[in-house]
Amino acid sequence: MSEREKGVSRVYEGSARVGRIVKNFATVTLKPEDFSSPVAFQMAISRIYESMIKMFESGGPKPTYVAEVRFTDDLGNSVAFAVDLGSTTPPFSGEKVKARIYVEIYEEE
């Protein structure tokens, strides 16, 4: 048997939204608990401020294009993830595009 025959694969259709972000901001995250109280929100703003200072100290902002890909899995759950498209403008005419997701599950031997 070949390796492909020992695995399972699925193809999903979804959508993607393409946009430009500052890659250094990827370390900045807001969680639901950051909005639970004024103090928690202030702490979140302080984290963002520190991240921005570090970004400017390390050479400034570095823009990149990303696609936020969304699809529905076999159990009906909405799945979202990001794909880094690089620093050059992607070859799409708009920000909303289609996405095809390939998933292959296999054992390593």
N, C-alpha and C positions, 0 to 999 in steps of 0.2 A: 504494500500500500504506500502511496506517496503521502507526503506531509499534508497536502491539501485535503486528501480523503479522510484524514484523522481529525479534521477540524470542522467547525460550523461557521458559516458566514451569513451575514444579513446586509441588506442595503436599505437605507432609510432615505426618504425624501423630506427635505425641510426647507427652511429659509434662512437667509443671512442678511445682516445689516452691516454695511461697510462704512467705516469711519476712521478718522485720524485721531490718534491720542498721543499724549506724551508718555513714552514708555517708562520713564522714571517714576511716574505716578502709580505704576502698577503695585507698588508697595503700600500705597494708601488705600485702606479699605474701611468702609463704614459698616458696622454690624447693627442689627436691630437694638441691641442693648445700649448702643451709643446714644440713642434717642430716649432712653428710659427716664432720664432726669437732667436738669440743667447742668449738674456737675459732670455727669457722664458725657454730655455733649461738649462741654468745655475741654474735657480730657481728649476727646476725639479731635477737636480743632487743634489742640496742642500737638497731637501726633502728626496731623497734616502739616502744620507749620514746620515742625522739625524735619519732616521728609522733604519739604520744599527747600529748606536751607541746605540740607545735604545734597540735593539735586544741583543747586547752583554752585556749591563748593566743588562738585565732581565734574564740572565742565558744562553745566547748563542743560536745558531740556533737549531731549532727543526725540523728535516726532517719528511716529511709525503708523502704518495703516493696519487695522485689525478688522476681522469679520466676527461679529457675534452670531454664532450659528445656533439655531433652535430646531428641534424636531421632537416628535412624540415617540417614546419607546413602546415595546410590545405590551407593557402593562398600563399604558395610558398616561405615563408620567411625562411631563414636559422636561426636556433636557436642554441645557444651554452651556456652551463653552466658547472660548475665543481662539481664533487662529491668527497668528501674526503673519501679515502679508508683506512685510518689509517696508523700507523707507521710500520706495518709489510709488507713484500713483498707480493703483491697480487698473487693469484694462476694462472696467465696467462703466456703463453709461450712467448708472444711477447708484444710489446707496442701498436699495433693496434688490437682492438677487436670490436665486434658488441655490440650494445646497444638496449634494448627494453625499451621504455618509456611509462609508464601508466599515463594517465591523467583522473582524475575523477572530475566532476563538480557537486556540490550538494548544497542544502540550509541547513543551520543549523536551527534547530527548538528550 
